[in-house]
Amino acid sequence: MSQFTTQNPATGEILKTYSHISWEDAQKSIEAADRDFQKWRKTSWEVRSQTLNRLAAALREHKAELASLMQNEMGKSIAEGKAEVEKCAVTCEFYAKSAQGILQNRQVQNSPYARAEVSFQPLGVIFSIMPWNFPLWQTLRFAAPALMAGNVIVLKHADLTAGTAELIGKIFADLSSEYQLLRNTQVDHDIAAQMIAHPLVHGVTFTGSTKGGKSVAIEAAKNLKKIVLELGGSDAYLILADADVEKAAARTVKARLVNCGQSCVAGKRFIVDKKISDQYINAYVKEMKQAELAPLASARFQKTIVEQVEKLKSWGGKVVLGGTAPQGAGAYYPATVVVFEKDRPEIHAEEVFGPVAIIVLAENTEEAVRMANSSPYGLGGGVFTKNEEKGKALVEKELQAGFVVVNDYVKSDPHIPFGGVKESGYGRELGEFGILEFVNIKTVAVAREN
C-alpha cells in the first residue's frame, strides 16, 4: 500500500501521512455498501428525508472543523470554507423536501395498456471520484440527490484533501447505526479502475480534469457503467459594446476569482468588444487590484501557473497586472490580467487554474461568439449587455455551454441543473435532472382485460 502526505500550501508544512487501502479492503467496502443498499432502498421517503436533514445538521455541527481542514489542506479561506459547508447543508435540505415530488410515479396516457406509469428506482452502489478544489461541495452536491433516490456511495477523494475526506466518512458513519450511506475509500488510480469494474458498482460519477475524465469514461464504457462527468472548463464571458462596463468588470472579476480561480466553472476568458475595451480593461484591473487571495492549493499548481503565464506571453499576451509569483514560502500567485489585442486559437484551449484572467479583444458580437465557441470546453459562461432579450438569445441559441447567464456569472445551486458539453463532460448534477441521473427510469404497465 502506497503512502502519501497532505501539506499546508500556505506554509509548506507536512500535515499528515496516509496510506492508500488495498484492493481487498476496497472490495470489502463495496460489498458492505451493497448490503446497506439492500436495506436503504426499501426505506420510506420519510426516513430518507429525516436522514438527509440529520446530515445537514451534522455538517453544520462540524462547520468550523471542516473549514479549518479545507484551509490547511488546500488553502481555502475560513469564510469560504464555512460558506461551502452551509451550501452543502442547504442542498441536503432541498432534496429532503423535494425528492419525493420529483421521483413520484408518473402516469402515461394513451398507451396500449390498461394502465402504464413511469417509476424511478435506485441503481445501487455508486462510485464517486471527487476533486480537491471544493472537497465538501463536490461530494455532497452529488451525494444528496443520489441518496434520496435510494442509492449508496463509495467515495474516492483526492489525496490532497484526504483529511477532509476522512471527516466526511466519519460524519456519514455517525449518521445511522443501521446503515452507512457513504464510505470513504482512499485508493490509488489503479485500484479505482478496478472498483469501476466491480459488478456491485452500478454507476460512476467523476469531477476533475478532462484528461482524468477520459480515463474514467474508458473504464466505465468497458464495463457498461452509467457515468456522469463534470470536467474542465475555459468559460467565456462576452462583454458587448452596449454593456454596463462597471457592472461587467465587477462581476467578471468575481467569476475569475471563485476559489482563487481554482474552479472548473470560474470565468477564464473575457471577450470584449473593441469599442469599450479600454474602459473595460481599466475597470477590470482596478477590481483585480483589490482582491485578497488565498494560496493556491499546492506548490506544484503555482509552478504550473508560472509556466502558463509565460506561455500566454509567448503567444502575444500583454501582462497588465501581476504575472510574477512572489518569493518565499507559500503557494501564492497574484491577481493577474493578460490582454490579447489579436485572437490566438491556442488561448481558447488553455485552462488556467488560478487567478489569471485572459482578456481578448473582438471586432463585434459575431467574432466574440466565434471565439467563445472555438474552445474544446463547454461548461459555463455568459454575456453582458443592456439588451437582455439579445443577451438571452445569444446564451440560449449561440453559446455552446451547459450553463450560461446574462449580466451575471455562473453560480451552482441545488435548484438548477449543472454540467457541461464537449470536453467539459456530460450528464447533470443538481436540480431535478441531477437526481434522475442515477435511477432506473422503469416503465410499469398492466394489461387490458381484453
HUZI-V221327 format. One record per residue. N is the residue number from 1. RES is the residue in three letters. SS is DSSP state (alpha for helix, beta for strand, coil for the rest). PHI is phi in degrees with one decimal (999 if undefined). PSI is psi in degrees with one decimal (none if undefined). Layout:
N&RES&SS&PHI&PSI + N&RES&SS&PHI&PSI
//
This chain:
1&MET&coil&999&125.5 + 2&SER&coil&-77.5&148.6 + 3&GLN&beta&-107.0&155.6 + 4&PHE&beta&-152.2&164.2 + 5&THR&beta&-123.1&154.2 + 6&THR&beta&-99.0&155.5 + 7&GLN&beta&-144.9&139.6 + 8&ASN&coil&-77.2&117.4 + 9&PRO&coil&-72.5&-17.2 + 10&ALA&coil&-79.6&-27.1 + 11&THR&coil&-124.4&-18.2 + 12&GLY&coil&83.6&-0.5 + 13&GLU&coil&-65.2&133.6 + 14&ILE&beta&-74.3&126.9 + 15&LEU&beta&-91.4&-50.4 + 16&LYS&beta&-162.9&152.4 + 17&THR&beta&-105.3&135.0 + 18&TYR&beta&-126.0&165.8 + 19&SER&beta&-124.9&137.1 + 20&HIS&coil&-68.0&142.9 + 21&ILE&coil&-81.4&160.9 + 22&SER&coil&-79.0&167.0 + 23&TRP&alpha&-62.7&-36.9 + 24&GLU&alpha&-61.5&-44.2 + 25&ASP&alpha&-69.3&-35.0 + 26&ALA&alpha&-63.4&-42.2 + 27&GLN&alpha&-61.8&-41.0 + 28&LYS&alpha&-62.3&-38.2 + 29&SER&alpha&-64.0&-42.8 + 30&ILE&alpha&-64.9&-43.1 + 31&GLU&alpha&-65.1&-40.8 + 32&ALA&alpha&-66.0&-38.8 + 33&ALA&alpha&-63.0&-40.0 + 34&ASP&alpha&-64.8&-37.7 + 35&ARG&alpha&-63.5&-40.4 + 36&ASP&alpha&-67.9&-35.3 + 37&PHE&alpha&-60.2&-40.3 + 38&GLN&alpha&-60.8&-28.9 + 39&LYS&alpha&-85.3&-45.0 + 40&TRP&alpha&-65.3&-36.7 + 41&ARG&coil&-65.4&-19.9 + 42&LYS&coil&-92.5&-1.9 + 43&THR&coil&-73.4&158.4 + 44&SER&coil&-79.8&164.3 + 45&TRP&alpha&-59.0&-36.3 + 46&GLU&alpha&-63.1&-43.9 + 47&VAL&alpha&-64.9&-43.9 + 48&ARG&alpha&-63.0&-43.1 + 49&SER&alpha&-62.7&-43.9 + 50&GLN&alpha&-62.4&-38.8 + 51&THR&alpha&-65.6&-44.1 + 52&LEU&alpha&-65.3&-36.1 + 53&ASN&alpha&-68.2&-35.2 + 54&ARG&alpha&-66.4&-36.9 + 55&LEU&alpha&-62.6&-43.1 + 56&ALA&alpha&-58.8&-43.6 + 57&ALA&alpha&-64.8&-40.0 + 58&ALA&alpha&-65.5&-39.5 + 59&LEU&alpha&-61.2&-43.0 + 60&ARG&alpha&-66.5&-35.6 + 61&GLU&alpha&-63.6&-32.5 + 62&HIS&coil&-98.6&15.4 + 63&LYS&alpha&-56.9&-49.3 + 64&ALA&alpha&-64.4&-41.3 + 65&GLU&alpha&-66.8&-42.1 + 66&LEU&alpha&-64.6&-43.8 + 67&ALA&alpha&-62.8&-40.1 + 68&SER&alpha&-65.9&-41.5 + 69&LEU&alpha&-62.2&-44.8 + 70&MET&alpha&-63.5&-40.7 + 71&GLN&alpha&-62.2&-45.7 + 72&ASN&alpha&-67.9&-35.6 + 73&GLU&alpha&-89.1&-35.1 + 74&MET&alpha&-137.6&11.1 + 75&GLY&coil&89.8&-5.5 + 76&LYS&coil&-59.7&139.1 + 77&SER&coil&-65.8&155.3 + 78&ILE&alpha&-59.1&-42.2 + 79&ALA&alpha&-61.8&-44.6 + 80&GLU&alpha&-66.3&-36.9 + 81&GLY&alpha&-63.9&-44.7 + 82&LYS&alpha&-64.7&-37.8 + 83&ALA&alpha&-64.7&-35.7 + 84&GLU&alpha&-65.6&-42.2 + 85&VAL&alpha&-61.4&-45.7 + 86&GLU&alpha&-62.9&-40.1 + 87&LYS&alpha&-61.5&-38.1 + 88&CYS&alpha&-65.7&-42.9 + 89&ALA&alpha&-62.5&-43.2 + 90&VAL&alpha&-62.6&-38.2 + 91&THR&alpha&-66.1&-40.2 + 92&CYS&alpha&-59.5&-44.4 + 93&GLU&alpha&-66.7&-36.5 + 94&PHE&alpha&-61.1&-49.4 + 95&TYR&alpha&-72.3&-31.2 + 96&ALA&alpha&-58.8&-33.9 + 97&LYS&alpha&-87.4&-35.9 + 98&SER&alpha&-103.0&-17.3 + 99&ALA&alpha&-60.6&-42.3 + 100&GLN&alpha&-59.5&-42.9 + 101&GLY&alpha&-64.9&-38.1 + 102&ILE&alpha&-69.6&-39.4 + 103&LEU&alpha&-99.6&9.1 + 104&GLN&coil&-68.1&150.5 + 105&ASN&coil&-56.8&142.8 + 106&ARG&beta&-116.4&126.3 + 107&GLN&beta&-74.3&141.2 + 108&VAL&coil&-108.1&125.2 + 109&GLN&coil&-92.3&153.5 + 110&ASN&coil&61.3&37.6 + 111&SER&coil&-93.4&168.4 + 112&PRO&coil&-77.6&6.3 + 113&TYR&coil&-108.6&163.6 + 114&ALA&coil&-64.1&-37.5 + 115&ARG&beta&-149.8&134.7 + 116&ALA&beta&-141.2&139.8 + 117&GLU&beta&-148.7&162.6 + 118&VAL&beta&-105.2&128.1 + 119&SER&beta&-116.2&147.4 + 120&PHE&beta&-115.5&109.6 + 121&GLN&beta&-114.6&144.1 + 122&PRO&beta&-65.9&155.2 + 123&LEU&coil&-86.0&-39.7 + 124&GLY&coil&137.9&-132.8 + 125&VAL&beta&-80.8&125.1 + 126&ILE&beta&-109.8&128.0 + 127&PHE&beta&-92.3&122.1 + 128&SER&beta&-115.8&121.2 + 129&ILE&beta&-110.9&112.3 + 130&MET&coil&-119.4&152.8 + 131&PRO&coil&-95.4&179.0 + 132&TRP&coil&-89.8&-19.2 + 133&ASN&coil&-74.0&-35.2 + 134&PHE&coil&-128.1&74.2 + 135&PRO&coil&-63.6&-26.2 + 136&LEU&coil&-93.5&-48.1 + 137&TRP&alpha&-62.1&-44.9 + 138&GLN&alpha&-60.1&-35.8 + 139&THR&alpha&-72.9&-49.8 + 140&LEU&alpha&-74.8&-28.5 + 141&ARG&alpha&-68.6&-26.3 + 142&PHE&alpha&-85.5&-41.9 + 143&ALA&alpha&-64.8&-42.9 + 144&ALA&alpha&-58.1&-53.2 + 145&PRO&alpha&-68.0&-36.4 + 146&ALA&alpha&-63.1&-40.8 + 147&LEU&alpha&-68.9&-42.0 + 148&MET&alpha&-64.3&-27.5 + 149&ALA&coil&-75.3&-12.2 + 150&GLY&coil&107.5&4.7 + 151&ASN&coil&-84.9&169.6 + 152&VAL&beta&-126.8&167.0 + 153&ILE&beta&-130.3&138.0 + 154&VAL&beta&-113.2&123.3 + 155&LEU&beta&-105.8&129.8 + 156&LYS&beta&-113.0&109.3 + 157&HIS&coil&-98.7&167.3 + 158&ALA&coil&-65.5&139.6 + 159&ASP&alpha&-59.5&-33.7 + 160&LEU&alpha&-59.6&-29.8 + 161&THR&alpha&-118.5&42.8 + 162&ALA&alpha&-63.0&-33.3 + 163&GLY&alpha&-67.4&-40.5 + 164&THR&alpha&-63.4&-42.8 + 165&ALA&alpha&-61.1&-40.5 + 166&GLU&alpha&-61.0&-41.9 + 167&LEU&alpha&-69.9&-37.4 + 168&ILE&alpha&-58.1&-45.4 + 169&GLY&alpha&-60.3&-40.5 + 170&LYS&alpha&-65.8&-41.3 + 171&ILE&alpha&-59.6&-42.1 + 172&PHE&alpha&-70.2&-37.1 + 173&ALA&alpha&-64.4&-33.3 + 174&ASP&coil&-82.8&-6.5 + 175&LEU&coil&-72.3&-33.1 + 176&SER&coil&-154.8&146.3 + 177&SER&coil&-90.9&-10.0 + 178&GLU&coil&-88.2&-35.0 + 179&TYR&coil&-157.7&151.9 + 180&GLN&coil&-108.1&117.5 + 181&LEU&coil&-87.1&-18.0 + 182&LEU&beta&-141.8&130.0 + 183&ARG&beta&-116.6&127.6 + 184&ASN&beta&-84.8&122.2 + 185&THR&coil&-127.3&103.3 + 186&GLN&coil&-83.7&97.7 + 187&VAL&coil&-118.8&162.4 + 188&ASP&coil&-85.7&178.5 + 189&HIS&alpha&-65.7&-36.7 + 190&ASP&alpha&-64.3&-44.1 + 191&ILE&alpha&-71.0&-33.5 + 192&ALA&alpha&-58.0&-40.9 + 193&ALA&alpha&-63.0&-39.0 + 194&GLN&alpha&-66.6&-34.6 + 195&MET&alpha&-67.9&-37.1 + 196&ILE&alpha&-58.5&-39.4 + 197&ALA&alpha&-77.9&-12.8 + 198&HIS&coil&-60.1&133.3 + 199&PRO&coil&-63.1&-20.1 + 200&LEU&coil&-88.6&-4.2 + 201&VAL&beta&-91.2&123.6 + 202&HIS&beta&-113.2&0.2 + 203&GLY&beta&-166.0&157.3 + 204&VAL&beta&-136.7&135.6 + 205&THR&beta&-125.4&135.0 + 206&PHE&beta&-133.9&131.1 + 207&THR&beta&-122.9&126.0 + 208&GLY&coil&167.2&-154.0 + 209&SER&coil&-71.7&157.5 + 210&THR&alpha&-62.7&-39.8 + 211&LYS&alpha&-59.4&-47.4 + 212&GLY&alpha&-64.0&-39.2 + 213&GLY&alpha&-62.7&-38.0 + 214&LYS&alpha&-64.0&-40.2 + 215&SER&alpha&-64.1&-43.8 + 216&VAL&alpha&-65.0&-41.3 + 217&ALA&alpha&-62.0&-38.0 + 218&ILE&alpha&-62.5&-46.4 + 219&GLU&alpha&-63.1&-42.4 + 220&ALA&alpha&-65.1&-41.7 + 221&ALA&alpha&-65.2&-40.4 + 222&LYS&alpha&-60.5&-27.5 + 223&ASN&coil&-112.8&12.7 + 224&LEU&coil&52.8&49.9 + 225&LYS&coil&-102.9&136.0 + 226&LYS&beta&-63.4&139.0 + 227&ILE&beta&-143.8&144.6 + 228&VAL&beta&-121.8&130.2 + 229&LEU&beta&-121.3&124.6 + 230&GLU&beta&-118.1&107.6 + 231&LEU&coil&-115.0&-156.3 + 232&GLY&coil&-68.1&172.0 + 233&GLY&coil&-156.6&154.0 + 234&SER&coil&-135.2&65.1 + 235&ASP&beta&-60.6&133.0 + 236&ALA&beta&-105.9&135.4 + 237&TYR&beta&-117.5&127.8 + 238&LEU&beta&-97.2&124.5 + 239&ILE&beta&-108.3&102.0 + 240&LEU&coil&-79.5&168.4 + 241&ALA&coil&-62.0&-27.1 + 242&ASP&coil&-98.2&16.4 + 243&ALA&coil&-71.5&153.9 + 244&ASP&coil&-76.3&102.0 + 245&VAL&alpha&-63.4&-44.2 + 246&GLU&alpha&-62.4&-44.6 + 247&LYS&alpha&-64.3&-43.4 + 248&ALA&alpha&-61.3&-43.4 + 249&ALA&alpha&-63.7&-46.3 + 250&ALA&alpha&-61.6&-43.2 + 251&ARG&alpha&-79.2&-31.7 + 252&THR&alpha&-75.3&-27.0 + 253&VAL&alpha&-65.7&-42.7 + 254&LYS&alpha&-61.1&-40.0 + 255&ALA&alpha&-60.9&-39.7 + 256&ARG&alpha&-72.1&-34.9 + 257&LEU&coil&-98.3&12.4 + 258&VAL&alpha&-55.3&122.9 + 259&ASN&alpha&55.6&41.6 + 260&CYS&alpha&59.4&30.8 + 261&GLY&alpha&80.8&1.1 + 262&GLN&coil&-96.0&65.7 + 263&SER&coil&-145.0&135.5 + 264&CYS&coil&-58.0&-35.6 + 265&VAL&coil&-101.1&14.5 + 266&ALA&coil&-68.1&147.2 + 267&GLY&beta&-64.4&134.1 + 268&LYS&beta&-127.8&-29.9 + 269&ARG&beta&-120.3&130.1 + 270&PHE&beta&-121.0&107.0 + 271&ILE&beta&-101.7&112.5 + 272&VAL&beta&-119.4&138.2 + 273&ASP&beta&-62.8&133.9 + 274&LYS&alpha&-58.1&-27.0 + 275&LYS&alpha&-64.1&-25.9 + 276&ILE&alpha&-122.1&13.9 + 277&SER&alpha&-63.8&-42.9 + 278&ASP&alpha&-61.3&-45.0 + 279&GLN&alpha&-62.6&-44.3 + 280&TYR&alpha&-66.9&-45.3 + 281&ILE&alpha&-61.3&-43.2 + 282&ASN&alpha&-61.2&-43.9 + 283&ALA&alpha&-67.9&-38.7 + 284&TYR&alpha&-65.6&-46.8 + 285&VAL&alpha&-61.9&-40.2 + 286&LYS&alpha&-59.3&-43.9 + 287&GLU&alpha&-66.9&-42.5 + 288&MET&alpha&-64.9&-33.4 + 289&LYS&alpha&-62.7&-24.9 + 290&GLN&coil&-86.7&-3.5 + 291&ALA&coil&-71.5&137.1 + 292&GLU&coil&-108.7&114.2 + 293&LEU&coil&-108.7&140.4 + 294&ALA&coil&-78.1&169.7 + 295&PRO&coil&-69.9&159.0 + 296&LEU&coil&-66.3&166.3 + 297&ALA&coil&-73.5&-16.0 + 298&SER&coil&-161.1&151.3 + 299&ALA&alpha&-61.8&-32.1 + 300&ARG&alpha&-69.9&-28.4 + 301&PHE&alpha&-71.7&-36.2 + 302&GLN&alpha&-60.0&-44.0 + 303&LYS&alpha&-60.9&-41.1 + 304&THR&alpha&-62.8&-42.4 + 305&ILE&alpha&-63.6&-42.8 + 306&VAL&alpha&-56.2&-46.0 + 307&GLU&alpha&-66.3&-38.6 + 308&GLN&alpha&-67.9&-39.8 + 309&VAL&alpha&-63.7&-39.9 + 310&GLU&alpha&-62.8&-37.5 + 311&LYS&alpha&-64.7&-44.5 + 312&LEU&alpha&-59.2&-40.9 + 313&LYS&alpha&-63.8&-39.6 + 314&SER&alpha&-67.5&-22.7 + 315&TRP&coil&-85.8&-0.9 + 316&GLY&coil&108.1&5.7 + 317&GLY&coil&-74.1&140.7 + 318&LYS&beta&-106.7&118.8 + 319&VAL&beta&-78.5&117.0 + 320&VAL&beta&-107.8&-5.2 + 321&LEU&beta&-157.2&137.4 + 322&GLY&coil&69.0&-140.8 + 323&GLY&coil&95.5&0.2 + 324&THR&coil&-134.9&126.1 + 325&ALA&coil&-70.1&139.2 + 326&PRO&coil&-69.7&153.4 + 327&GLN&coil&-81.7&158.5 + 328&GLY&coil&101.1&-172.8 + 329&ALA&coil&-70.7&154.8 + 330&GLY&coil&99.0&141.0 + 331&ALA&coil&-88.6&56.0 + 332&TYR&coil&-90.9&152.2 + 333&TYR&coil&-147.2&136.6 + 334&PRO&coil&-76.7&159.8 + 335&ALA&coil&-58.1&126.2 + 336&THR&beta&-132.4&140.4 + 337&VAL&beta&-127.3&126.2 + 338&VAL&beta&-120.5&124.6 + 339&VAL&beta&-108.1&132.7 + 340&PHE&beta&-112.9&114.5 + 341&GLU&coil&-77.9&-24.1 + 342&LYS&coil&-123.5&144.8 + 343&ASP&coil&-68.7&142.4 + 344&ARG&coil&-130.7&124.7 + 345&PRO&alpha&-59.3&-28.3 + 346&GLU&alpha&-62.3&-33.1 + 347&ILE&alpha&-67.9&-25.1 + 348&HIS&alpha&-79.5&-13.2 + 349&ALA&alpha&-101.0&-1.3 + 350&GLU&coil&-93.9&123.5 + 351&GLU&coil&-103.5&108.7 + 352&VAL&coil&-94.5&114.6 + 353&PHE&coil&-97.6&73.4 + 354&GLY&coil&176.0&-176.2 + 355&PRO&coil&-80.7&51.4 + 356&VAL&beta&-117.5&116.9 + 357&ALA&beta&-98.7&134.8 + 358&ILE&beta&-106.9&118.7 + 359&ILE&beta&-108.5&128.2 + 360&VAL&beta&-122.7&133.9 + 361&LEU&beta&-88.4&139.0 + 362&ALA&beta&-125.2&148.0 + 363&GLU&coil&-70.4&-35.7 + 364&ASN&coil&-161.6&-179.4 + 365&THR&alpha&-63.3&-40.3 + 366&GLU&alpha&-61.4&-42.9 + 367&GLU&alpha&-68.4&-36.6 + 368&ALA&alpha&-62.0&-43.2 + 369&VAL&alpha&-63.8&-42.7 + 370&ARG&alpha&-60.3&-43.7 + 371&MET&alpha&-61.7&-46.2 + 372&ALA&alpha&-58.4&-43.4 + 373&ASN&alpha&-82.0&-7.9 + 374&SER&coil&-76.1&-8.1 + 375&SER&coil&-75.4&146.6 + 376&PRO&coil&-71.0&-14.1 + 377&TYR&beta&-91.7&161.7 + 378&GLY&beta&-160.2&60.2 + 379&LEU&coil&-92.4&-66.8 + 380&GLY&beta&-138.6&-173.0 + 381&GLY&beta&155.9&-172.5 + 382&GLY&beta&-173.4&178.2 + 383&VAL&beta&-134.6&136.4 + 384&PHE&beta&-111.5&120.9 + 385&THR&coil&-160.7&150.6 + 386&LYS&coil&-79.0&-14.2 + 387&ASN&coil&-94.6&92.8 + 388&GLU&alpha&-63.8&-36.4 + 389&GLU&alpha&-65.0&-41.6 + 390&LYS&alpha&-62.8&-43.1 + 391&GLY&alpha&-62.6&-43.4 + 392&LYS&alpha&-64.1&-40.0 + 393&ALA&alpha&-63.5&-39.1 + 394&LEU&alpha&-65.7&-47.5 + 395&VAL&alpha&-70.7&-31.2 + 396&GLU&alpha&-80.2&-42.7 + 397&LYS&alpha&-100.8&-23.9 + 398&GLU&alpha&-111.9&-41.4 + 399&LEU&coil&-80.9&128.9 + 400&GLN&coil&-90.9&86.5 + 401&ALA&coil&-158.0&165.0 + 402&GLY&coil&-87.9&-17.4 + 403&PHE&beta&-150.0&107.3 + 404&VAL&beta&-129.7&146.0 + 405&VAL&beta&-133.4&159.6 + 406&VAL&beta&-110.9&124.4 + 407&ASN&coil&61.5&29.8 + 408&ASP&coil&-159.2&-173.2 + 409&TYR&coil&-122.5&164.3 + 410&VAL&coil&-70.1&129.4 + 411&LYS&coil&-134.2&116.8 + 412&SER&coil&-68.9&146.1 + 413&ASP&coil&-155.3&143.9 + 414&PRO&coil&-60.7&-21.6 + 415&HIS&coil&-80.4&-16.7 + 416&ILE&coil&-117.9&129.4 + 417&PRO&coil&-64.2&145.7 + 418&PHE&beta&-134.7&132.8 + 419&GLY&coil&164.9&177.2 + 420&GLY&coil&-127.2&-176.0 + 421&VAL&beta&-130.2&176.5 + 422&LYS&beta&54.1&-136.5 + 423&GLU&coil&-81.1&10.5 + 424&SER&coil&-91.6&2.5 + 425&GLY&beta&108.2&-168.5 + 426&TYR&beta&-153.7&163.4 + 427&GLY&coil&88.3&169.6 + 428&ARG&coil&-133.8&148.9 + 429&GLU&beta&-116.1&157.9 + 430&LEU&coil&69.5&168.5 + 431&GLY&alpha&62.4&-167.1 + 432&GLU&alpha&-66.4&-38.2 + 433&PHE&alpha&-71.6&-28.8 + 434&GLY&alpha&-65.1&-37.1 + 435&ILE&alpha&-76.5&-17.8 + 436&LEU&coil&-86.3&-7.6 + 437&GLU&coil&-67.1&-37.9 + 438&PHE&coil&-116.1&52.2 + 439&VAL&beta&-132.7&155.1 + 440&ASN&beta&-87.2&111.1 + 441&ILE&beta&-80.9&94.2 + 442&LYS&beta&-101.4&129.7 + 443&THR&beta&-86.7&128.2 + 444&VAL&beta&-121.7&120.4 + 445&ALA&beta&-133.0&153.1 + 446&VAL&beta&-123.6&133.1 + 447&ALA&coil&-68.1&151.8 + 448&ARG&coil&-71.2&151.5 + 449&GLU&coil&-68.4&-33.2 + 450&ASN&coil&-96.2&none
//
